[in-house]
Amino acid sequence: MPAPGSVSEAQFFETVLHCVADGVFTVDCDWRITSFNRAAERITGVSAERAVGRRCSEVFHSDLCERGCPIRETLETEQEVIDRSARILTKRGRSIPISVSSAVLRADDGTLLGVVETFRDLSTLEQLRREITSRYTFEDIIGRSEAFQKIFALMPDIAASESTVLIEGPSGSGKELLARAIHNLSQRRTKPYVVVNCGALPTNLFESELFGYERGAFTDARRDKPGRITTAEGGTIFFDEVGDLPLETQVKLLRLLQEREYTPLGSVETRQANVRMVAATNRDLSTLVSQGRFRDDLYFRLAVVRLTIPSLARRREDVPYLVEHFIHSFNAKQGKRIQGVTPAVMEILMRHEFPGNVRELENIIEYAFVLCRNGLIDICHLPDELKTPLGRGDLVPARVSALEESEASAIRQAVLRNRGHVGRTARELRISRTTLWRKMKKHGIRRDDLRCVQDDAEP
C-alpha cells in the first residue's frame, strides 16, 4: 500500500506516459484500444475518450494496417517490432510519416494482455531531409557534385532557349534524364517528347523513320506513315547516341539542323520542322571529327550548348544520395520497407569504380532488394563481384574514414540507449549479435564503459 502523500504505481506510469513526446497506446488481444496517451492524441487528432474501446484500425489509420501491421506481427510471434516506417492519416486528413515499435504486454503471472505500440512523428525530420536533398535534386536527377551543381544552375536558362543541346557522358550516366528535364522545363513541355536511338536505327531506315513516307514511296508503302519529326511537332526530339550515326546518315541530319525543314519520302512537299533538338553521345565527338569519322559541320550544329556529365567514379559524393533515391523508388514499386544500407555496404559502394555508372548502381540496389526482406541491405545481399575484399594496398579514401566514424558513433549511441544490452542493441540496428560484437571490437567500443556513462548521467 502506498505511503501517505505518495502516488500509486499506476498514477506514476500514467503521468510518465502523458509526458513523453512519442505516441503510446495499448490494445488487448481483441485489438481494442485500452489506453491512449496525450502525444497519441496530438499526433492523430483523436481524443483518448473516442479512441479507448475502439479497434485500433478504426483510430490509427496507417498504411501498415493491411500489410505489415506491427500489432498483428507482435501478437503472432510475441517478438518486438522496432522502428518500422509508416504513414498515418490524421483526423484532418493529413498524411504524416512515423516510425512504429511494438511489444507484448504481460501480467505478473505471464498472461498475455495485449500489445503496446509507440510511434514517433517524423514530419519535422522529413521536412528537413526534403530541404537538404532539394539542393541536390533536379527533376529526377540526383547530384551533389560540383559538376552537377553547375549543370543545375544552367538548366533553367538552357530550357528557356531554343538552342540545340549536346549532352556528352559515359553510358548509364543519365543523359536521357537530362534531356527529358530540358523538355519538361521548356515552353514545349505540353507537347511530345520523342526519342530516336541512333545506334539501333539501320542506315537504310533512318530517312523513312525520321522523315516518314507517303503511300507509294516504295513497294511496301501501302499507306502514309508520319516520321519521328512529325510525331514530335511542337515538342522535343532527342537523338540518343548520335555519335553512332554513319557518315552517309549524318548529312541528312545536318540538313534538318541547318534548314529546319524536311521532305517525307515520296513527297514533293517540304515541311517545316517545329521541334527542339537535343542530342547525346557516349563518345568524344571532337576526337571523331579529328579522325574524319564525324562531320565537323554537324558537330558544331549539335554543340551550340554543350553539357558534360562525368562518370560516377568521378563524383562519388553523389553515391549516398543515389542509393537513398533508388531505395525509396524500389520500396514504392515493390511494396517493401527497406530502411537503407549498412555502413559496410556504403563503404563498398563508395570504393567501387562503377564502369556502368548510375545504371550499374541502380541494378546493384535492385539485386539487393530481391534478397533483402526488410531492415538494412547488408553485404550478403550484394552481387558476388562486390563481396571480394580489397587488397591491402588499396587506399581508403577520406570519405570512407568518415563513414567508419559515423558507424562507430551510431553503434555507441545505440549501446548507450540500450544500457549495454547486446541483444536489444542488435535488434535496433537490425544486425546479428555476432556482427555487433565484431563491429564493437573493430571500433573499440566496450559496453561496460558505456553502461557506466549511463549510470553516471542518471541522478
C-alpha positions in Angstrom: 0.0 0.0 0.0 1.5 3.4 -1.0 2.7 5.7 1.8 0.5 8.7 2.8 1.1 11.5 0.4 2.8 9.3 -2.3 1.4 8.4 -5.7 0.4 4.9 -6.7 2.4 2.9 -9.2 -0.5 3.2 -11.7 -0.6 7.0 -11.3 3.1 7.3 -11.7 3.2 5.4 -15.0 0.1 7.3 -16.3 1.9 10.6 -15.5 5.1 9.4 -17.3 3.1 8.2 -20.4 1.4 11.6 -20.7 4.7 13.4 -20.5 6.6 11.6 -23.3 6.7 13.1 -26.8 6.0 9.8 -28.5 2.5 8.5 -29.1 1.8 5.4 -27.0 -1.3 3.2 -26.9 -2.1 -0.3 -25.8 -4.5 -2.9 -27.2 -6.0 -6.0 -25.8 -5.9 -9.4 -27.5 -9.1 -8.4 -29.4 -7.2 -5.4 -30.9 -9.3 -2.9 -28.9 -7.5 0.2 -27.5 -7.2 0.2 -23.7 -5.1 3.3 -23.3 -4.1 6.3 -25.4 -1.6 8.9 -24.2 -1.6 12.7 -24.9 1.0 12.5 -27.6 -1.1 9.9 -29.4 -4.0 12.4 -29.2 -1.9 15.2 -30.6 -0.4 13.3 -33.5 -3.5 11.5 -34.7 -6.0 14.3 -33.8 -8.2 11.7 -32.0 -9.1 12.1 -28.3 -8.4 9.3 -25.8 -12.1 9.4 -25.0 -13.0 8.5 -28.6 -10.1 6.1 -29.0 -10.4 3.8 -26.0 -12.7 0.8 -26.6 -12.4 1.0 -30.4 -10.4 -1.3 -32.6 -7.0 0.2 -33.4 -7.6 0.2 -37.2 -10.6 2.5 -36.7 -8.4 5.1 -35.0 -4.9 4.5 -36.2 -5.3 4.9 -40.0 -1.9 3.6 -41.1 -0.6 2.2 -44.4 0.6 -0.8 -42.4 -2.9 -1.9 -41.4 -3.4 -4.1 -44.4 0.1 -5.5 -44.7 3.0 -5.3 -42.2 0.9 -4.4 -39.1 3.3 -4.4 -36.1 0.5 -5.3 -33.7 -0.5 -8.4 -35.7 3.1 -9.4 -36.0 3.8 -9.0 -32.3 0.6 -10.9 -31.3 1.5 -13.8 -33.7 5.2 -14.0 -32.9 5.5 -12.3 -29.5 8.6 -10.6 -30.9 9.3 -6.9 -30.7 9.0 -4.7 -33.8 11.4 -1.8 -33.8 11.2 1.5 -35.8 9.1 0.3 -38.7 8.4 3.2 -41.2 4.8 4.0 -41.9 2.5 6.9 -42.7 -0.8 7.6 -40.9 -3.8 9.7 -41.9 -4.8 12.2 -39.2 -8.3 13.1 -38.3 -7.9 16.2 -40.5 -6.8 14.1 -43.5 -3.1 15.0 -43.3 -0.6 12.2 -44.1 2.4 12.2 -41.8 5.4 9.9 -41.6 6.0 8.0 -38.4 8.2 5.2 -37.0 6.4 2.4 -35.1 7.6 0.0 -32.5 5.5 -2.7 -30.7 6.0 -5.2 -27.8 3.8 -7.6 -25.9 2.1 -6.7 -22.6 2.0 -9.4 -19.9 0.6 -9.7 -16.5 2.8 -10.5 -13.5 1.9 -14.2 -13.9 3.0 -14.1 -17.6 -0.6 -14.0 -19.0 -0.6 -12.2 -22.4 -2.7 -9.0 -22.0 -2.1 -7.4 -25.4 0.4 -5.2 -27.2 1.8 -1.7 -26.6 2.6 0.4 -29.6 4.7 3.5 -29.7 5.0 5.8 -32.6 7.1 8.9 -33.4 6.1 11.8 -35.6 8.8 12.2 -38.2 7.3 15.2 -40.0 10.0 17.6 -39.0 12.7 15.2 -39.9 11.2 14.6 -43.3 10.8 18.3 -43.9 14.5 18.8 -43.0 15.6 16.0 -45.3 13.4 17.4 -48.1 15.0 20.8 -47.7 18.5 19.3 -47.7 18.0 16.9 -50.6 16.2 19.5 -52.7 19.5 21.2 -53.1 20.9 18.1 -54.8 17.9 17.1 -56.9 16.7 18.5 -60.2 13.7 16.8 -61.8 14.7 13.1 -61.4 18.4 13.9 -61.5 20.4 13.4 -58.3 23.7 15.2 -57.9 25.6 16.9 -55.1 28.9 17.1 -57.0 30.2 20.4 -58.2 29.8 19.3 -61.9 26.1 18.7 -61.4 25.5 21.8 -59.4 26.9 23.8 -62.3 24.5 21.9 -64.7 21.6 22.5 -62.4 22.4 26.3 -62.3 22.3 26.4 -66.1 19.3 24.3 -66.7 16.5 26.9 -66.4 18.3 29.2 -69.0 19.0 26.2 -71.3 15.4 25.0 -71.1 14.1 28.5 -71.9 16.1 28.8 -75.1 15.5 27.0 -78.4 19.2 26.2 -79.0 20.3 22.7 -79.9 21.9 20.9 -76.9 24.6 18.2 -77.0 24.9 16.1 -73.8 28.2 14.1 -73.5 28.8 11.4 -70.9 29.5 7.7 -70.5 26.8 5.1 -70.9 24.5 4.9 -67.9 25.3 8.3 -66.5 21.8 9.8 -67.0 22.0 11.7 -70.3 18.4 10.9 -71.2 17.2 12.2 -67.8 18.9 15.5 -68.5 17.4 15.7 -72.0 13.9 15.0 -70.6 14.4 17.6 -67.9 15.3 20.2 -70.5 12.0 19.3 -72.3 10.0 19.3 -69.0 11.2 22.8 -68.1 10.7 24.3 -71.5 7.8 26.0 -73.1 7.3 22.9 -75.1 6.6 20.6 -72.1 3.0 20.1 -73.0 4.0 18.8 -76.5 5.5 15.4 -77.4 8.9 14.2 -76.3 10.3 11.8 -78.9 13.4 9.6 -78.6 15.4 8.4 -81.6 18.0 5.8 -80.8 20.6 6.5 -83.5 22.7 3.4 -82.6 19.8 1.0 -83.1 18.4 2.5 -86.3 19.6 0.8 -89.5 21.1 3.2 -92.0 18.6 2.2 -94.8 15.7 3.0 -92.5 16.9 6.2 -91.0 15.4 8.6 -93.5 12.0 6.9 -93.6 11.8 6.6 -89.8 12.9 10.2 -89.2 11.0 12.0 -92.0 8.2 9.5 -92.7 6.9 8.5 -96.1 3.8 8.7 -98.3 1.8 5.9 -99.8 3.6 4.5 -102.9 7.0 5.9 -102.0 8.3 2.3 -102.3 6.9 -1.2 -102.8 5.7 -1.8 -99.2 4.4 1.7 -98.6 0.7 1.0 -98.7 -0.3 3.9 -96.6 1.2 7.2 -95.3 3.4 7.0 -92.2 4.4 10.0 -90.2 8.1 10.2 -89.2 9.6 11.0 -85.8 9.9 14.7 -86.7 6.2 14.9 -87.5 5.3 13.0 -84.3 7.4 15.4 -82.2 5.8 18.5 -83.8 5.8 21.4 -81.4 7.8 19.4 -78.8 11.3 18.0 -78.4 13.2 15.3 -80.3 16.1 13.6 -78.6 18.8 11.9 -80.7 20.4 9.4 -78.4 23.9 8.0 -79.2 24.2 10.4 -82.1 27.9 9.5 -82.3 27.0 6.1 -83.8 25.5 7.6 -87.0 27.4 6.7 -90.1 28.7 9.5 -92.4 26.1 8.9 -95.1 23.3 9.5 -92.5 25.0 12.4 -90.8 24.4 14.6 -93.9 20.7 14.0 -93.7 20.6 15.1 -90.1 22.8 18.1 -90.9 20.2 19.5 -93.4 17.5 19.1 -90.9 19.5 21.1 -88.3 20.5 23.8 -90.9 17.3 24.4 -92.7 14.8 23.3 -90.1 12.8 21.6 -92.8 12.4 18.0 -94.2 10.7 16.1 -97.0 8.9 12.8 -96.4 9.9 10.0 -98.8 7.7 10.0 -101.9 6.6 13.6 -101.3 7.3 16.8 -103.2 6.2 19.0 -100.3 8.9 20.4 -98.0 7.7 20.7 -94.4 8.9 22.9 -91.6 10.3 21.2 -88.5 8.9 22.9 -85.4 10.9 20.9 -82.9 13.6 21.5 -80.3 16.6 19.2 -80.9 18.7 17.6 -78.1 21.4 15.0 -78.8 23.5 12.8 -76.6 26.6 10.6 -77.1 28.9 8.5 -75.0 31.7 9.2 -77.5 34.1 12.1 -77.7 32.8 13.8 -80.9 35.7 16.2 -81.2 38.1 13.2 -81.4 35.8 11.6 -84.0 35.9 14.8 -86.0 39.7 14.9 -86.0 39.6 11.2 -87.2 37.3 12.1 -90.0 34.5 9.8 -88.6 32.1 12.6 -87.7 31.3 15.7 -89.8 32.7 18.9 -88.2 29.8 21.0 -89.6 27.3 18.6 -87.9 29.3 18.7 -84.7 29.2 22.5 -84.4 25.5 22.5 -85.2 24.8 20.0 -82.4 27.1 21.6 -79.8 25.5 25.0 -79.7 25.0 24.3 -76.0 27.3 21.5 -74.6 26.8 19.7 -71.3 29.2 17.1 -70.0 28.2 14.5 -67.4 31.2 13.0 -65.5 31.3 9.3 -64.7 30.0 8.2 -61.3 33.6 7.3 -60.3 34.5 11.0 -60.6 31.6 12.1 -58.5 31.5 9.6 -55.6 29.9 12.2 -53.3 26.6 11.5 -55.2 26.6 7.8 -54.4 24.8 8.1 -50.9 22.1 10.3 -52.4 21.6 8.0 -55.4 21.4 5.0 -53.0 18.7 6.7 -51.0 16.8 7.7 -54.1 16.8 4.1 -55.5 15.8 2.6 -52.2 12.9 5.0 -52.0 11.9 4.1 -55.6 12.1 0.3 -55.2 10.2 0.5 -51.9 7.4 2.2 -53.7 7.5 -0.2 -56.6 7.9 -3.5 -54.7 5.9 -2.6 -51.5 8.9 -3.2 -49.2 10.1 -1.1 -46.3 13.9 -1.3 -46.5 15.4 1.4 -44.5 18.8 1.8 -46.2 22.2 0.1 -46.4 24.7 -0.8 -43.7 27.8 1.3 -43.3 29.8 -1.7 -44.6 27.8 -1.7 -47.8 28.1 2.0 -48.2 31.9 1.7 -47.8 32.0 -0.9 -50.6 29.8 1.3 -52.9 32.0 4.4 -52.2 35.1 2.4 -53.3 33.6 0.8 -56.4 34.6 2.2 -59.8 31.1 1.8 -61.4 32.1 1.1 -65.0 28.3 1.0 -65.7 27.8 4.4 -63.8 24.4 5.2 -62.3 22.6 2.4 -64.2 25.0 -0.1 -62.6 24.3 1.3 -59.1 20.6 1.1 -59.7 21.0 -2.6 -60.8 23.0 -3.3 -57.6 20.3 -1.9 -55.4 17.6 -3.7 -57.4 19.5 -7.0 -57.0 19.8 -6.4 -53.2 16.1 -5.8 -53.0 15.5 -9.3 -54.3 17.5 -10.8 -51.4 16.8 -8.4 -48.6 13.4 -8.9 -46.9 13.4 -5.9 -44.6 15.6 -3.7 -42.5 19.0 -2.8 -44.0 20.8 -4.0 -47.1 24.0 -5.8 -46.0 27.0 -7.3 -47.7 25.3 -10.7 -48.1 22.6 -9.0 -50.3 25.1 -7.6 -52.8 26.2 -9.3 -56.1 29.2 -11.6 -55.7 31.6 -9.4 -57.6 31.2 -6.7 -54.9 31.9 -9.0 -52.0 35.6 -9.6 -52.8 37.7 -7.8 -50.2 40.1 -5.1 -51.4 43.8 -5.8 -51.2 45.9 -4.4 -48.5 47.5 -1.9 -50.9 44.2 -0.3 -51.7 43.9 3.2 -50.3 40.9 4.1 -48.2 39.5 7.5 -49.3 39.0 10.1 -46.6 35.2 9.8 -47.0 35.4 6.1 -46.1 37.0 7.1 -42.8 34.1 9.4 -42.2 31.7 6.6 -42.8 33.6 4.4 -40.3 33.3 7.3 -37.8 29.6 7.5 -38.4 29.2 3.8 -37.9 31.1 3.8 -34.7 29.0 6.8 -33.4 25.7 5.0 -34.4 26.7 1.8 -32.5 28.0 3.7 -29.5 24.7 5.7 -29.2 22.6 2.5 -29.7 24.5 0.6 -27.0 24.1 3.6 -24.7 20.3 3.8 -25.3 20.0 0.1 -24.6 22.2 0.3 -21.4 24.7 -2.2 -22.8 22.2 -4.9 -23.7 23.7 -6.5 -26.8 20.5 -8.3 -27.9 18.4 -5.2 -27.8 21.1 -3.1 -29.5 21.5 -5.7 -32.3 17.7 -5.7 -32.9 17.6 -1.9 -33.0 20.5 -1.8 -35.5 19.0 -4.8 -37.4 22.2 -6.7 -37.4 23.1 -10.1 -35.8 24.7 -10.2 -32.3 27.8 -11.7 -33.9 28.1 -8.7 -36.3 27.5 -6.3 -33.5 30.3 -7.8 -31.3 32.6 -7.7 -34.3 31.9 -4.1 -35.1 32.2 -3.1 -31.4 35.6 -4.8 -31.3 36.6 -3.1 -34.5 35.8 0.4 -33.1 37.0 -0.3 -29.6 33.5 0.1 -28.0 33.1 -1.5 -24.6 29.6 -1.9 -23.4 30.6 -1.8 -19.7 32.2 1.6 -20.2 29.0 3.0 -21.8 26.9 1.5 -19.1 29.0 3.4 -16.6 28.5 6.6 -18.5 24.7 6.0 -18.5 24.7 5.3 -14.8 26.8 8.4 -14.0 24.4 10.6 -16.1 21.4 9.5 -14.0 20.5 11.5 -10.9 
